Amino acid sequence: MITDTQRRTQILRKVNRIPVDKLKELDDFVSKLEEGVVRKSKILSFAGSWKNIDDAVFNALTNDLISHRQRNRRRIDE
């Protein structure tokens, strides 16, 4: 089985052999791969945010949500 370090070394060797006119295409491809990782980690950073929220606070937020939105909408319309 190949290790991550060995795999990265193989990839770097291959990248060094790529012609200059293909580097932009490679950069675009790698950027697309990175986007998926960044988005996923941003989304996962919110995991568990509401885990320890007090029941009274949670109920106030959810029960009063409509009235809060209506109040905010009035400010925007003015």
C-alpha positions as CSV (number, residue, x, y, z in Angstrom):
1,M,0.0,0.0,0.0
2,I,1.2,3.5,-0.9
3,T,1.4,6.2,1.8
4,D,0.1,9.7,1.4
5,T,3.7,11.1,1.3
6,Q,4.6,8.7,-1.5
7,R,1.5,9.6,-3.4
8,R,2.3,13.3,-3.1
9,T,5.9,12.7,-4.3
10,Q,4.6,10.8,-7.3
11,I,2.2,13.6,-8.2
12,L,4.9,16.2,-7.8
13,R,7.1,14.3,-10.2
14,K,4.3,14.1,-12.7
15,V,3.6,17.8,-12.3
16,N,7.2,18.7,-13.0
17,R,7.0,16.8,-16.3
18,I,3.9,18.6,-17.5
19,P,4.5,21.0,-20.4
20,V,4.3,24.8,-19.6
21,D,1.3,25.3,-21.9
22,K,-0.7,22.8,-19.7
23,L,0.1,24.4,-16.3
24,K,-2.9,26.8,-16.4
25,E,-5.2,23.8,-17.1
26,L,-3.7,21.9,-14.2
27,D,-4.0,24.9,-11.9
28,D,-7.7,25.3,-12.7
29,F,-8.2,21.6,-12.0
30,V,-6.5,21.7,-8.7
31,S,-8.4,24.8,-7.7
32,K,-11.7,23.0,-8.4
33,L,-10.5,20.2,-6.2
34,E,-9.7,22.6,-3.4
35,E,-13.1,24.4,-3.6
36,G,-14.9,21.2,-2.5
37,V,-12.6,20.8,0.5
38,V,-12.9,24.5,1.6
39,R,-16.7,24.5,1.2
40,K,-17.1,21.3,3.2
41,S,-14.9,22.5,6.0
42,K,-16.7,25.8,6.2
43,I,-20.0,24.1,6.5
44,L,-18.8,21.5,9.0
45,S,-17.4,24.3,11.2
46,F,-21.0,25.0,12.2
47,A,-21.6,21.5,13.3
48,G,-22.8,21.3,16.9
49,S,-23.2,25.1,17.2
50,W,-26.6,24.7,18.8
51,K,-25.8,21.6,20.8
52,N,-25.7,23.3,24.2
53,I,-28.3,26.0,23.6
54,D,-30.7,26.6,26.5
55,D,-34.2,25.4,25.8
56,A,-35.8,28.7,26.7
57,V,-33.5,30.5,24.3
58,F,-34.2,28.0,21.6
59,N,-37.9,28.3,22.1
60,A,-37.8,32.1,22.1
61,L,-35.8,32.1,18.8
62,T,-38.1,29.6,17.1
63,N,-41.4,31.0,18.4
64,D,-40.6,34.6,17.8
65,L,-38.9,34.0,14.4
66,I,-41.8,35.3,12.4
67,S,-42.3,38.5,14.4
68,H,-38.6,39.2,14.3
69,R,-38.6,38.8,10.5
70,Q,-41.6,41.1,10.1
71,R,-40.0,43.8,12.3
72,N,-36.8,43.6,10.2
73,R,-38.7,43.7,7.0
74,R,-40.4,47.0,8.1
75,R,-37.1,48.6,8.7
76,I,-35.9,47.6,5.2
77,D,-39.1,48.9,3.6
78,E,-38.8,52.3,5.2
